[in-house]
Amino acid sequence: MSGTVISVNTSEKKGVRKKPVPEISVNADYGIEGDAHASSEWHRQVSLLALESIRKMREKGLDVKPGDFAENITTEGIDLLSLPLGTGLSIGDDVVGEVSQIGKECHTRCSIYYQAGDCVMPTEGIFIKVLKGGKVRPGDVIDTVKQ
């Protein structure tokens, strides 16, 4: 199963929309350089959300785009929610990650919810732990891999 990276997004603070950037540098067992969510202390090092999920929010009348749900990588064409925990993903030429969490629990409505009017990350976003670092850019291929 494969898809395409549509956008790569970062923010220096947690709880805010991420801004698209031309490329990201991803470090093994850490995440994205300069991103607030990067840490070797946890398993949610990089977040992914499908453009298909963002389109669903647009159909509800929200004016949203890649990065607005605080995802690091916006994808298209790969069914992220069908990937079981532990699935290996190759992203671009070098990056390899492993699905570490599907969705997330939101105990309260986050600032993304209030900024965007709804939030799809808790139900349709996934997270990976980075096994091998490298650069990722829009247009790169994202594919499942055997580990």
DOLUM-889664 format. One record per atom (N, C-alpha, C, CB): residue number from 0; residue in three letters; z, y, x. Coordinates in nm, 2 decimals. Atoms other than C-alpha are relative to their C-alpha. Glycine has a CB too. Layout:
N
> pos:code:Z:Y:X
> NUM:Ala:Z:Y:X
...
***
This chain:
147
> pos:code:Z:Y:X
> 0:Met:0.00:-0.12:0.08
> 0:Met:0.00:0.00:0.00
> 0:Met:0.00:0.12:0.09
> 0:Met:0.12:0.00:-0.10
> 1:Ser:0.01:-0.12:-0.08
> 1:Ser:-0.10:0.34:0.15
> 1:Ser:-0.02:0.12:-0.09
> 1:Ser:-0.10:-0.02:0.11
> 2:Gly:0.03:-0.13:0.06
> 2:Gly:-0.12:0.70:0.06
> 2:Gly:-0.02:0.11:0.11
> 2:Gly:0.12:0.04:-0.09
> 3:Thr:0.02:-0.12:-0.09
> 3:Thr:-0.15:1.05:0.21
> 3:Thr:0.11:0.09:0.00
> 3:Thr:-0.13:0.07:-0.04
> 4:Val:-0.10:-0.11:-0.01
> 4:Val:0.09:1.31:0.33
> 4:Val:-0.07:0.13:-0.05
> 4:Val:0.06:0.02:0.15
> 5:Ile:0.06:-0.12:0.06
> 5:Ile:0.02:1.62:0.12
> 5:Ile:0.06:0.12:0.06
> 5:Ile:0.02:0.00:-0.16
> 6:Ser:-0.07:-0.11:-0.06
> 6:Ser:0.28:1.85:0.26
> 6:Ser:0.12:-0.04:0.08
> 6:Ser:0.05:0.10:-0.12
> 7:Val:-0.12:0.02:-0.08
> 7:Val:0.56:1.86:0.52
> 7:Val:0.08:0.12:-0.02
> 7:Val:-0.03:-0.04:0.15
> 8:Asn:-0.08:-0.11:0.05
> 8:Asn:0.86:2.08:0.43
> 8:Asn:0.13:0.00:0.07
> 8:Asn:0.01:0.00:-0.15
> 9:Thr:-0.14:-0.01:-0.06
> 9:Thr:1.18:2.20:0.60
> 9:Thr:0.07:0.12:-0.06
> 9:Thr:-0.02:0.01:0.15
> 10:Ser:-0.08:-0.11:0.03
> 10:Ser:1.47:2.43:0.54
> 10:Ser:0.12:-0.01:0.09
> 10:Ser:0.05:0.00:-0.15
> 11:Glu:-0.12:-0.01:-0.09
> 11:Glu:1.76:2.55:0.76
> 11:Glu:0.13:-0.02:-0.07
> 11:Glu:0.00:0.13:0.07
> 12:Lys:-0.12:0.01:0.08
> 12:Lys:2.01:2.53:0.47
> 12:Lys:-0.02:-0.11:-0.10
> 12:Lys:0.04:0.13:-0.07
> 13:Lys:0.01:0.10:0.10
> 13:Lys:2.09:2.25:0.23
> 13:Lys:0.00:0.06:-0.14
> 13:Lys:0.12:-0.10:0.01
> 14:Gly:-0.01:-0.05:0.14
> 14:Gly:2.05:2.29:-0.15
> 14:Gly:-0.10:0.11:-0.03
> 14:Gly:0.13:0.05:-0.02
> 15:Val:0.11:-0.10:0.03
> 15:Val:1.74:2.52:-0.13
> 15:Val:-0.13:-0.07:0.00
> 15:Val:0.01:0.12:0.10
> 16:Arg:0.14:0.05:-0.01
> 16:Arg:1.37:2.47:-0.18
> 16:Arg:-0.04:0.00:0.15
> 16:Arg:-0.09:0.08:-0.08
> 17:Lys:0.05:0.00:-0.14
> 17:Lys:1.20:2.37:0.14
> 17:Lys:-0.14:0.07:0.01
> 17:Lys:-0.01:-0.15:0.05
> 18:Lys:0.13:-0.07:-0.02
> 18:Lys:0.90:2.56:0.28
> 18:Lys:-0.10:-0.09:0.07
> 18:Lys:0.02:0.13:0.08
> 19:Pro:0.10:0.08:-0.07
> 19:Pro:0.58:2.39:0.38
> 19:Pro:-0.03:0.06:0.14
> 19:Pro:-0.14:0.00:-0.08
> 20:Val:0.02:-0.04:-0.14
> 20:Val:0.51:2.40:0.75
> 20:Val:-0.13:-0.08:0.05
> 20:Val:0.12:-0.03:0.10
> 21:Pro:0.13:0.07:-0.04
> 21:Pro:0.19:2.29:0.95
> 21:Pro:0.03:-0.14:0.05
> 21:Pro:-0.06:0.08:0.11
> 22:Glu:-0.03:0.14:-0.05
> 22:Glu:0.37:1.99:1.11
> 22:Glu:0.15:0.00:0.02
> 22:Glu:-0.07:-0.03:0.14
> 23:Ile:-0.14:0.02:-0.03
> 23:Ile:0.71:1.84:1.16
> 23:Ile:0.02:-0.09:0.12
> 23:Ile:0.08:-0.05:-0.12
> 24:Ser:-0.04:0.09:-0.11
> 24:Ser:0.87:1.68:1.47
> 24:Ser:0.12:-0.08:-0.05
> 24:Ser:0.04:0.08:0.13
> 25:Val:-0.10:0.09:0.05
> 25:Val:1.06:1.37:1.36
> 25:Val:0.06:-0.08:0.12
> 25:Val:-0.06:-0.09:-0.10
> 26:Asn:-0.07:0.07:-0.10
> 26:Asn:1.32:1.22:1.59
> 26:Asn:0.07:-0.13:-0.05
> 26:Asn:0.11:0.09:0.07
> 27:Ala:-0.06:0.13:0.03
> 27:Ala:1.44:0.86:1.59
> 27:Ala:0.15:0.02:-0.03
> 27:Ala:-0.03:-0.11:0.10
> 28:Asp:-0.14:0.00:0.03
> 28:Asp:1.78:0.81:1.43
> 28:Asp:0.06:0.14:-0.02
> 28:Asp:0.08:-0.08:0.10
> 29:Tyr:-0.04:-0.14:0.02
> 29:Tyr:1.80:1.18:1.34
> 29:Tyr:-0.06:0.06:-0.12
> 29:Tyr:-0.02:0.08:0.13
> 30:Gly:0.07:-0.07:0.11
> 30:Gly:1.53:1.32:1.12
> 30:Gly:-0.09:0.11:0.06
> 30:Gly:0.10:0.06:-0.10
> 31:Ile:0.10:-0.10:-0.04
> 31:Ile:1.33:1.64:1.14
> 31:Ile:0.07:0.11:0.07
> 31:Ile:-0.07:0.05:-0.13
> 32:Glu:-0.06:-0.11:-0.08
> 32:Glu:1.40:1.90:1.41
> 32:Glu:0.00:0.13:-0.09
> 32:Glu:-0.09:0.02:0.12
> 33:Gly:-0.01:-0.13:0.07
> 33:Gly:1.52:2.22:1.25
> 33:Gly:0.03:-0.01:-0.15
> 33:Gly:-0.12:0.08:0.02
> 34:Asp:-0.03:0.02:0.15
> 34:Asp:1.59:2.07:0.90
> 34:Asp:0.15:-0.02:-0.02
> 34:Asp:-0.08:-0.12:-0.05
> 35:Ala:-0.14:0.01:0.03
> 35:Ala:1.93:2.10:0.74
> 35:Ala:0.05:-0.14:-0.02
> 35:Ala:0.03:0.08:-0.12
> 36:His:-0.04:0.14:0.03
> 36:His:1.94:1.73:0.64
> 36:His:0.00:-0.10:0.11
> 36:His:-0.08:-0.05:-0.11
> 37:Ala:0.01:0.09:-0.11
> 37:Ala:1.87:1.59:0.98
> 37:Ala:0.14:-0.03:0.06
> 37:Ala:-0.09:0.06:0.11
> 38:Ser:-0.13:0.04:-0.06
> 38:Ser:2.17:1.39:1.12
> 38:Ser:0.00:-0.15:0.04
> 38:Ser:0.11:0.03:-0.10
> 39:Ser:-0.01:0.14:-0.04
> 39:Ser:2.24:1.07:1.31
> 39:Ser:0.12:-0.06:-0.07
> 39:Ser:0.02:-0.01:0.15
> 40:Glu:-0.12:0.05:0.07
> 40:Glu:2.55:1.04:1.09
> 40:Glu:-0.02:-0.06:-0.13
> 40:Glu:0.10:0.12:-0.02
> 41:Trp:0.03:0.06:0.13
> 41:Trp:2.38:0.92:0.78
> 41:Trp:-0.14:-0.06:-0.01
> 41:Trp:0.02:0.10:-0.11
> 42:His:0.12:0.08:0.02
> 42:His:2.10:0.72:0.64
> 42:His:-0.11:0.08:-0.08
> 42:His:0.03:-0.13:-0.08
> 43:Arg:0.10:-0.08:0.07
> 43:Arg:1.92:0.99:0.44
> 43:Arg:-0.06:0.11:0.09
> 43:Arg:0.06:0.07:-0.13
> 44:Gln:0.05:-0.09:-0.11
> 44:Gln:1.74:1.15:0.74
> 44:Gln:-0.12:0.07:-0.04
> 44:Gln:-0.03:-0.08:0.12
> 45:Val:0.13:-0.07:0.05
> 45:Val:1.40:1.23:0.57
> 45:Val:-0.01:-0.04:-0.15
> 45:Val:-0.12:-0.05:0.09
> 46:Ser:0.02:0.03:0.14
> 46:Ser:1.33:1.26:0.20
> 46:Ser:-0.15:0.01:-0.03
> 46:Ser:0.08:0.10:-0.09
> 47:Leu:0.14:0.01:0.04
> 47:Leu:1.00:1.18:0.03
> 47:Leu:-0.01:0.01:-0.15
> 47:Leu:-0.07:-0.13:0.05
> 48:Leu:0.02:-0.01:0.14
> 48:Leu:0.87:1.27:-0.31
> 48:Leu:-0.15:0.00:-0.02
> 48:Leu:0.07:0.13:-0.06
> 49:Ala:0.14:0.01:0.03
> 49:Ala:0.53:1.19:-0.47
> 49:Ala:-0.05:0.13:-0.07
> 49:Ala:-0.03:-0.12:-0.08
> 50:Leu:0.06:-0.11:0.07
> 50:Leu:0.30:1.47:-0.58
> 50:Leu:-0.02:-0.04:-0.15
> 50:Leu:-0.14:0.03:0.06
> 51:Glu:0.01:0.04:0.14
> 51:Glu:0.26:1.26:-0.89
> 51:Glu:0.12:0.04:-0.08
> 51:Glu:-0.02:-0.15:-0.01
> 52:Ser:-0.13:-0.04:0.06
> 52:Ser:0.63:1.33:-0.97
> 52:Ser:0.00:0.15:-0.02
> 52:Ser:0.12:-0.04:0.09
> 53:Ile:0.00:-0.14:0.01
> 53:Ile:0.58:1.70:-0.91
> 53:Ile:-0.10:0.04:-0.12
> 53:Ile:-0.05:0.07:0.13
> 54:Arg:0.09:-0.03:0.11
> 54:Arg:0.28:1.70:-1.15
> 54:Arg:0.06:-0.03:-0.13
> 54:Arg:-0.13:-0.09:0.01
> 55:Lys:-0.07:0.02:0.13
> 55:Lys:0.50:1.55:-1.42
> 55:Lys:0.09:0.12:-0.04
> 55:Lys:0.09:-0.13:0.01
> 56:Met:-0.08:-0.12:0.02
> 56:Met:0.73:1.85:-1.38
> 56:Met:-0.09:0.12:-0.04
> 56:Met:0.08:0.04:0.12
> 57:Arg:0.09:-0.11:0.04
> 57:Arg:0.43:2.08:-1.40
> 57:Arg:-0.04:-0.02:-0.15
> 57:Arg:-0.13:0.00:0.09
> 58:Glu:0.04:0.03:0.14
> 58:Glu:0.33:1.91:-1.73
> 58:Glu:0.11:0.04:-0.10
> 58:Glu:-0.03:-0.15:-0.02
> 59:Lys:-0.11:-0.05:0.08
> 59:Lys:0.67:2.01:-1.86
> 59:Lys:0.01:0.15:-0.01
> 59:Lys:0.14:-0.06:0.05
> 60:Gly:0.00:-0.15:0.00
> 60:Gly:0.58:2.37:-1.79
> 60:Gly:0.06:0.06:0.11
> 60:Gly:0.06:0.05:-0.13
> 61:Leu:-0.07:-0.06:-0.12
> 61:Leu:0.76:2.42:-1.46
> 61:Leu:-0.11:0.04:0.10
> 61:Leu:0.10:-0.10:0.06
> 62:Asp:0.09:-0.06:-0.11
> 62:Asp:0.59:2.63:-1.19
> 62:Asp:0.06:-0.05:0.13
> 62:Asp:-0.01:0.15:-0.01
> 63:Val:-0.06:0.07:-0.12
> 63:Val:0.67:2.39:-0.90
> 63:Val:-0.12:-0.04:0.09
> 63:Val:0.09:-0.11:-0.04
> 64:Lys:0.10:0.04:-0.10
> 64:Lys:0.49:2.29:-0.58
> 64:Lys:0.07:-0.08:0.10
> 64:Lys:-0.07:0.12:0.06
> 65:Pro:-0.07:0.08:-0.10
> 65:Pro:0.56:2.07:-0.28
> 65:Pro:0.10:0.08:0.07
> 65:Pro:-0.11:-0.05:0.10
> 66:Gly:-0.11:-0.07:-0.07
> 66:Gly:0.89:2.15:-0.12
> 66:Gly:0.10:0.05:-0.10
> 66:Gly:-0.05:0.10:0.09
> 67:Asp:-0.09:-0.06:0.10
> 67:Asp:1.04:2.29:-0.44
> 67:Asp:0.12:-0.09:-0.04
> 67:Asp:-0.07:0.04:-0.12
> 68:Phe:-0.10:0.10:0.03
> 68:Phe:1.25:1.97:-0.49
> 68:Phe:0.08:-0.04:0.12
> 68:Phe:-0.05:-0.12:-0.07
> 69:Ala:-0.07:0.02:-0.13
> 69:Ala:1.38:1.99:-0.13
> 69:Ala:-0.04:-0.13:0.07
> 69:Ala:0.15:0.00:-0.02
> 70:Glu:0.05:0.11:-0.07
> 70:Glu:1.17:1.70:-0.02
> 70:Glu:-0.06:0.04:0.13
> 70:Glu:-0.10:-0.08:-0.09
> 71:Asn:0.06:-0.03:-0.13
> 71:Asn:1.07:1.68:0.34
> 71:Asn:-0.15:-0.03:0.01
> 71:Asn:0.07:-0.08:0.11
> 72:Ile:0.14:0.05:-0.01
> 72:Ile:0.74:1.49:0.29
> 72:Ile:-0.04:-0.02:-0.15
> 72:Ile:-0.01:-0.13:0.08
> 73:Thr:0.06:0.02:0.14
> 73:Thr:0.53:1.52:-0.03
> 73:Thr:-0.12:-0.10:0.03
> 73:Thr:-0.04:0.13:-0.06
> 74:Thr:0.11:0.11:-0.01
> 74:Thr:0.30:1.21:-0.07
> 74:Thr:-0.09:0.00:-0.12
> 74:Thr:0.07:-0.13:0.03
> 75:Glu:0.09:0.03:0.12
> 75:Glu:0.01:1.11:-0.29
> 75:Glu:-0.06:-0.14:0.02
> 75:Glu:-0.11:0.11:-0.01
> 76:Gly:0.07:0.13:0.00
> 76:Gly:-0.13:0.77:-0.37
> 76:Gly:0.09:-0.12:0.04
> 76:Gly:-0.11:0.01:0.09
> 77:Ile:-0.09:0.12:-0.03
> 77:Ile:0.17:0.55:-0.26
> 77:Ile:0.11:0.01:-0.10
> 77:Ile:0.05:0.01:0.15
> 78:Asp:-0.10:0.01:0.10
> 78:Asp:0.41:0.43:-0.53
> 78:Asp:0.14:-0.01:0.07
> 78:Asp:-0.03:-0.12:-0.09
> 79:Leu:-0.12:0.00:-0.07
> 79:Leu:0.73:0.53:-0.36
> 79:Leu:0.11:-0.08:-0.07
> 79:Leu:0.05:0.14:0.02
> 80:Leu:-0.10:0.07:0.08
> 80:Leu:0.95:0.39:-0.64
> 80:Leu:-0.01:-0.15:0.00
> 80:Leu:0.01:0.06:-0.14
> 81:Ser:0.02:0.15:0.00
> 81:Ser:0.81:0.04:-0.60
> 81:Ser:0.04:-0.06:0.13
> 81:Ser:-0.14:-0.03:-0.03
> 82:Leu:-0.03:0.05:-0.13
> 82:Leu:0.92:0.02:-0.24
> 82:Leu:0.15:-0.04:0.00
> 82:Leu:-0.02:0.11:0.11
> 83:Pro:-0.14:0.04:0.00
> 83:Pro:1.24:-0.19:-0.21
> 83:Pro:0.07:0.06:0.13
> 83:Pro:0.01:-0.15:0.00
> 84:Leu:-0.08:-0.04:-0.12
> 84:Leu:1.52:-0.09:0.03
> 84:Leu:-0.04:-0.09:0.12
> 84:Leu:0.16:-0.01:-0.03
> 85:Gly:0.04:0.07:-0.12
> 85:Gly:1.44:-0.19:0.38
> 85:Gly:-0.15:0.00:0.03
> 85:Gly:0.05:-0.14:-0.01
> 86:Thr:0.14:0.00:-0.02
> 86:Thr:1.07:-0.14:0.34
> 86:Thr:-0.04:0.09:0.12
> 86:Thr:-0.08:0.05:-0.12
> 87:Gly:0.04:-0.09:-0.11
> 87:Gly:0.91:-0.01:0.66
> 87:Gly:-0.12:0.09:-0.04
> 87:Gly:-0.05:-0.09:0.12
> 88:Leu:0.11:-0.09:0.02
> 88:Leu:0.68:0.29:0.65
> 88:Leu:-0.05:0.06:0.13
> 88:Leu:0.05:0.12:-0.10
> 89:Ser:0.05:-0.08:-0.11
> 89:Ser:0.45:0.43:0.91
> 89:Ser:-0.06:0.13:-0.06
> 89:Ser:-0.12:-0.09:0.07
> 90:Ile:0.05:-0.13:0.05
> 90:Ile:0.37:0.80:0.87
> 90:Ile:-0.07:0.06:0.12
> 90:Ile:0.12:0.08:-0.05
> 91:Gly:0.07:-0.06:-0.11
> 91:Gly:0.10:0.95:1.08
> 91:Gly:-0.03:-0.10:0.11
> 91:Gly:0.07:0.13:0.06
> 92:Asp:0.03:0.09:-0.11
> 92:Asp:0.02:0.81:1.42
> 92:Asp:0.12:-0.07:0.06
> 92:Asp:-0.07:0.08:0.11
> 93:Asp:-0.11:0.05:-0.08
> 93:Asp:0.37:0.75:1.55
> 93:Asp:0.13:-0.03:-0.08
> 93:Asp:0.04:0.10:0.10
> 94:Val:-0.13:0.01:0.06
> 94:Val:0.66:0.78:1.30
> 94:Val:0.01:-0.13:-0.08
> 94:Val:0.02:0.12:-0.10
> 95:Val:-0.04:0.12:0.08
> 95:Val:0.82:0.47:1.16
> 95:Val:0.13:0.02:-0.06
> 95:Val:-0.01:-0.13:0.09
> 96:Gly:-0.13:-0.01:0.06
> 96:Gly:1.10:0.47:0.91
> 96:Gly:0.02:-0.12:-0.09
> 96:Gly:0.00:0.13:-0.09
> 97:Glu:-0.04:0.11:0.08
> 97:Glu:1.28:0.24:0.68
> 97:Glu:0.07:0.06:-0.13
> 97:Glu:0.10:-0.10:0.07
> 98:Val:-0.06:-0.05:0.13
> 98:Val:1.36:0.30:0.31
> 98:Val:0.15:-0.03:0.00
> 98:Val:-0.08:-0.06:-0.12
> 99:Ser:-0.14:0.01:-0.01
> 99:Ser:1.73:0.36:0.31
> 99:Ser:0.07:0.03:-0.13
> 99:Ser:0.06:0.08:0.11
> 100:Gln:-0.06:-0.03:0.13
> 100:Gln:1.79:0.49:-0.04
> 100:Gln:-0.11:0.04:-0.10
> 100:Gln:0.11:0.12:0.01
> 101:Ile:0.10:-0.03:0.11
> 101:Ile:1.60:0.52:-0.37
> 101:Ile:0.08:0.09:-0.10
> 101:Ile:-0.06:-0.13:-0.07
> 102:Gly:-0.07:-0.09:0.08
> 102:Gly:1.70:0.82:-0.57
> 102:Gly:0.13:0.04:0.06
> 102:Gly:0.02:-0.06:-0.14
> 103:Lys:-0.13:-0.04:-0.05
> 103:Lys:2.03:0.99:-0.54
> 103:Lys:0.08:0.04:-0.13
> 103:Lys:0.00:0.12:0.10
> 104:Glu:-0.09:-0.03:0.11
> 104:Glu:2.33:1.05:-0.76
> 104:Glu:0.03:0.15:0.00
> 104:Glu:0.13:-0.08:0.00
> 105:Cys:-0.03:-0.14:0.00
> 105:Cys:2.37:1.41:-0.87
> 105:Cys:0.12:0.01:-0.10
> 105:Cys:-0.12:0.09:-0.05
> 106:His:-0.12:-0.02:0.08
> 106:His:2.73:1.47:-0.99
> 106:His:0.00:0.13:-0.08
> 106:His:0.12:-0.01:0.08
> 107:Thr:0.02:-0.13:0.07
> 107:Thr:2.65:1.83:-1.09
> 107:Thr:-0.14:0.04:0.02
> 107:Thr:0.10:0.10:0.06
> 108:Arg:0.13:-0.05:-0.02
> 108:Arg:2.33:2.01:-1.13
> 108:Arg:-0.01:0.09:0.12
> 108:Arg:-0.05:0.08:-0.13
> 109:Cys:0.01:-0.07:-0.12
> 109:Cys:2.22:2.13:-0.79
> 109:Cys:-0.07:0.13:-0.01
> 109:Cys:-0.07:-0.09:0.11
> 110:Ser:0.07:-0.12:0.00
> 110:Ser:2.08:2.46:-0.70
> 110:Ser:-0.15:-0.01:-0.03
> 110:Ser:0.02:0.09:0.12
> 111:Ile:0.14:0.02:0.03
> 111:Ile:1.73:2.31:-0.71
> 111:Ile:-0.03:-0.01:-0.15
> 111:Ile:-0.04:-0.14:0.07
> 112:Tyr:0.01:0.01:0.14
> 112:Tyr:1.78:2.22:-1.07
> 112:Tyr:-0.01:0.14:-0.06
> 112:Tyr:0.12:-0.08:-0.06
> 113:Tyr:0.00:-0.14:0.06
> 113:Tyr:1.86:2.59:-1.15
> 113:Tyr:-0.11:0.08:0.05
> 113:Tyr:0.13:0.06:0.04
> 114:Gln:0.11:-0.07:-0.05
> 114:Gln:1.59:2.72:-0.93
> 114:Gln:-0.13:-0.04:-0.06
> 114:Gln:-0.01:-0.01:0.15
> 115:Ala:0.13:0.06:0.05
> 115:Ala:1.31:2.49:-1.06
> 115:Ala:0.00:-0.02:-0.15
> 115:Ala:-0.03:-0.12:0.08
> 116:Gly:-0.01:0.03:0.14
> 116:Gly:1.44:2.43:-1.41
> 116:Gly:0.02:-0.15:-0.03
> 116:Gly:-0.13:0.05:-0.07
> 117:Asp:-0.02:0.15:0.01
> 117:Asp:1.47:2.05:-1.36
> 117:Asp:0.00:-0.05:0.14
> 117:Asp:-0.10:-0.06:-0.10
> 118:Cys:0.01:0.06:-0.13
> 118:Cys:1.50:1.82:-1.07
> 118:Cys:-0.03:-0.15:-0.01
> 118:Cys:0.14:0.01:0.08
> 119:Val:0.05:0.13:0.01
> 119:Val:1.31:1.50:-1.02
> 119:Val:0.05:-0.09:0.12
> 119:Val:-0.15:0.00:0.00
> 120:Met:-0.05:0.07:-0.11
> 120:Met:1.46:1.40:-0.68
> 120:Met:0.10:-0.11:-0.03
> 120:Met:0.06:0.09:0.10
> 121:Pro:-0.10:0.10:0.03
> 121:Pro:1.76:1.21:-0.82
> 121:Pro:-0.06:-0.13:-0.05
> 121:Pro:0.10:0.05:-0.09
> 122:Thr:0.06:0.12:0.06
> 122:Thr:1.53:0.97:-1.01
> 122:Thr:-0.13:-0.05:0.07
> 122:Thr:-0.03:0.02:-0.14
> 123:Glu:0.13:0.04:-0.05
> 123:Glu:1.20:0.97:-0.82
> 123:Glu:-0.02:0.02:0.15
> 123:Glu:-0.11:0.07:-0.07
> 124:Gly:0.01:-0.02:-0.14
> 124:Gly:1.27:1.07:-0.46
> 124:Gly:0.06:-0.12:0.08
> 124:Gly:0.08:0.12:0.04
> 125:Ile:-0.06:0.11:-0.08
> 125:Ile:1.34:0.82:-0.18
> 125:Ile:0.03:0.06:0.14
> 125:Ile:-0.11:-0.12:0.02
> 126:Phe:-0.05:-0.04:-0.13
> 126:Phe:1.50:0.85:0.16
> 126:Phe:-0.03:-0.11:0.11
> 126:Phe:0.15:0.04:0.00
> 127:Ile:0.02:0.10:-0.11
> 127:Ile:1.43:0.69:0.50
> 127:Ile:0.09:0.04:0.12
> 127:Ile:-0.15:0.00:0.04
> 128:Lys:-0.06:-0.02:-0.13
> 128:Lys:1.61:0.64:0.82
> 128:Lys:-0.11:-0.01:0.10
> 128:Lys:0.12:-0.11:0.02
> 129:Val:0.11:-0.01:-0.10
> 129:Val:1.39:0.72:1.12
> 129:Val:0.02:-0.11:0.11
> 129:Val:-0.02:0.14:0.06
> 130:Leu:-0.01:0.10:-0.10
> 130:Leu:1.32:0.42:1.35
> 130:Leu:-0.07:0.05:0.13
> 130:Leu:-0.05:-0.13:-0.05
> 131:Lys:0.09:-0.04:-0.11
> 131:Lys:1.05:0.58:1.57
> 131:Lys:-0.05:0.14:-0.03
> 131:Lys:-0.11:-0.09:0.03
> 132:Gly:0.04:-0.13:0.03
> 132:Gly:0.98:0.95:1.60
> 132:Gly:-0.14:0.04:0.04
> 132:Gly:0.09:0.09:0.08
> 133:Gly:0.13:-0.05:-0.03
> 133:Gly:0.67:1.16:1.64
> 133:Gly:-0.03:0.12:-0.09
> 133:Gly:-0.11:-0.11:-0.03
> 134:Lys:0.04:-0.12:0.08
> 134:Lys:0.47:1.44:1.46
> 134:Lys:-0.06:-0.05:-0.13
> 134:Lys:-0.10:0.08:0.08
> 135:Val:0.06:0.03:0.13
> 135:Val:0.37:1.44:1.09
> 135:Val:-0.07:0.13:-0.05
> 135:Val:0.10:-0.06:-0.10
> 136:Arg:0.07:-0.12:0.05
> 136:Arg:0.11:1.67:0.94
> 136:Arg:-0.06:-0.04:-0.14
> 136:Arg:-0.11:0.04:0.10
> 137:Pro:0.08:0.02:0.12
> 137:Pro:-0.06:1.71:0.60
> 137:Pro:-0.13:-0.07:0.03
> 137:Pro:-0.02:0.13:-0.08
> 138:Gly:0.12:0.07:-0.03
> 138:Gly:-0.35:1.47:0.58
> 138:Gly:0.03:-0.14:0.07
> 138:Gly:-0.09:0.08:0.08
> 139:Asp:-0.03:0.13:-0.06
> 139:Asp:-0.17:1.19:0.77
> 139:Asp:0.01:-0.11:-0.10
> 139:Asp:0.13:0.01:0.08
> 140:Val:-0.01:0.12:0.08
> 140:Val:-0.17:0.84:0.63
> 140:Val:0.14:-0.05:0.00
> 140:Val:-0.10:-0.11:0.04
> 141:Ile:-0.13:0.07:0.01
> 141:Ile:0.15:0.68:0.50
> 141:Ile:-0.02:-0.13:-0.05
> 141:Ile:0.10:0.09:-0.09
> 142:Asp:0.03:0.14:0.04
> 142:Asp:0.16:0.31:0.48
> 142:Asp:0.12:-0.09:0.02
> 142:Asp:-0.12:-0.06:0.09
> 143:Thr:-0.11:0.09:-0.02
> 143:Thr:0.40:0.02:0.44
> 143:Thr:-0.04:-0.09:0.12
> 143:Thr:0.02:-0.09:-0.13
> 144:Val:0.02:0.08:-0.12
> 144:Val:0.45:-0.19:0.75
> 144:Val:0.10:-0.12:0.00
> 144:Val:0.01:0.08:0.13
> 145:Lys:-0.09:0.11:-0.02
> 145:Lys:0.60:-0.53:0.83
> 145:Lys:0.09:0.03:0.12
> 145:Lys:-0.07:-0.13:0.02
> 146:Gln:-0.09:-0.03:-0.11
> 146:Gln:0.91:-0.50:1.05
> 146:Gln:0.04:-0.13:0.07
> 146:Gln:0.12:0.07:-0.05
***
